Amino acid sequence: MAVGAMAKLRSAKQIFCARLKGARRRAGMSQKELGIAAGLDRFVASTRINRYEVGVHDPDAETAGRLALALDVPLAYLFAEDDRQARLLLAFAALTRDEQDAVLAALEKAAAAGVVKD
């Protein structure tokens, strides 16, 4: 089974947990640092992030957004089902607005021409 197919078998919660933990590690942040940066109380920040990463608790949409902002990743990245999609979201977010427009136009053109397939 392909890696992308395996990712689709995971639940949305498992995907979120794994992406949150991975993004935090790539950012070089501790659980406490991330929690504080996302606006959580410093006394519970580490525990709360740990609970999100292991799936004991789920952040509400606003908290998930603050986590993404603190990690400098698009919110959609934390929920991306496929690793290629996740990489695309990160790469796209790193581009300037003009570069994003150019990439989007090229993708839309390729899709309309039938070049882009599963």
C-alpha positions as CSV (number, residue, x, y, z in Angstrom):
1,M,0.0,0.0,0.0
2,A,1.3,3.4,-0.9
3,V,2.2,5.9,1.8
4,G,-0.5,8.4,0.6
5,A,-3.1,5.6,0.7
6,M,-2.0,4.7,4.2
7,A,-2.4,8.3,5.3
8,K,-6.0,8.3,4.1
9,L,-6.7,5.3,6.4
10,R,-5.8,7.4,9.4
11,S,-8.5,9.3,11.2
12,A,-8.6,13.1,11.0
13,K,-7.6,13.1,14.7
14,Q,-4.5,11.0,14.1
15,I,-3.5,13.2,11.2
16,F,-4.0,16.4,13.2
17,C,-2.0,15.0,16.1
18,A,0.9,13.8,13.9
19,R,1.1,17.1,11.9
20,L,0.9,19.2,15.1
21,K,3.8,17.3,16.7
22,G,5.8,17.3,13.5
23,A,5.3,21.0,12.9
24,R,6.2,21.8,16.5
25,R,9.4,19.8,16.3
26,R,10.4,21.4,13.0
27,A,9.8,24.8,14.6
28,G,12.2,23.8,17.4
29,M,9.6,24.6,20.0
30,S,8.8,22.8,23.3
31,Q,5.2,21.9,24.0
32,K,5.2,24.7,26.6
33,E,6.6,27.3,24.2
34,L,4.0,26.4,21.6
35,G,1.2,26.6,24.0
36,I,2.3,30.0,25.3
37,A,2.8,31.3,21.7
38,A,-0.7,30.1,20.9
39,G,-2.2,32.0,23.9
40,L,-2.6,29.2,26.4
41,D,-2.0,29.9,30.1
42,R,1.6,29.2,30.8
43,F,0.7,26.9,33.7
44,V,-1.2,24.5,31.5
45,A,0.5,25.1,28.1
46,S,2.7,22.0,28.1
47,T,0.1,19.6,29.3
48,R,-2.5,21.0,26.9
49,I,-0.3,20.7,23.9
50,N,0.7,17.2,25.0
51,R,-3.0,16.2,25.2
52,Y,-3.5,17.6,21.6
53,E,-0.5,15.7,20.3
54,V,-1.6,12.4,21.7
55,G,-5.3,12.9,20.9
56,V,-6.7,13.0,24.4
57,H,-8.2,16.4,23.7
58,D,-9.2,18.2,20.5
59,P,-8.6,21.9,20.2
60,D,-11.5,24.0,19.0
61,A,-11.2,25.7,15.6
62,E,-10.0,29.0,17.1
63,T,-7.3,27.3,19.1
64,A,-6.2,25.2,16.1
65,G,-5.9,28.4,14.1
66,R,-3.7,30.0,16.8
67,L,-1.5,26.9,16.9
68,A,-1.0,27.1,13.1
69,L,-0.2,30.8,13.4
70,A,2.3,30.1,16.2
71,L,3.9,27.4,14.1
72,D,3.8,29.5,10.9
73,V,2.0,26.9,8.9
74,P,-1.3,27.1,7.1
75,L,-4.2,25.8,9.2
76,A,-5.1,23.4,6.4
77,Y,-1.6,21.8,6.8
78,L,-2.6,20.5,10.2
79,F,-5.5,18.6,8.6
80,A,-3.9,17.6,5.3
81,E,-4.7,13.9,4.7
82,D,-1.8,13.2,2.3
83,D,1.8,14.0,2.8
84,R,2.2,15.4,-0.7
85,Q,-0.8,17.7,-0.1
86,A,0.8,18.8,3.2
87,R,4.2,19.5,1.5
88,L,2.3,21.5,-1.2
89,L,0.6,23.6,1.4
90,L,3.9,24.5,3.1
91,A,5.6,25.2,-0.2
92,F,2.7,27.4,-1.4
93,A,2.6,29.3,1.8
94,A,6.3,30.1,1.5
95,L,5.8,31.9,-1.8
96,T,5.0,35.5,-2.3
97,R,1.4,36.5,-3.4
98,D,2.5,36.9,-7.0
99,E,4.3,33.6,-7.0
100,Q,1.2,31.9,-5.5
101,D,-0.9,33.4,-8.3
102,A,1.5,32.2,-11.0
103,V,1.6,28.6,-9.5
104,L,-2.2,28.6,-9.1
105,A,-2.7,29.7,-12.7
106,A,-0.4,27.0,-14.0
107,L,-2.1,24.3,-11.9
108,E,-5.5,25.4,-13.1
109,K,-4.4,25.5,-16.7
110,A,-2.9,22.0,-16.4
111,A,-6.0,20.6,-14.7
112,A,-8.2,22.1,-17.4
113,A,-6.1,20.5,-20.1
114,G,-6.4,17.2,-18.3
115,V,-2.7,17.0,-17.5
116,V,-3.2,16.8,-13.8
117,K,-4.6,13.4,-12.7
118,D,-4.8,11.3,-9.5
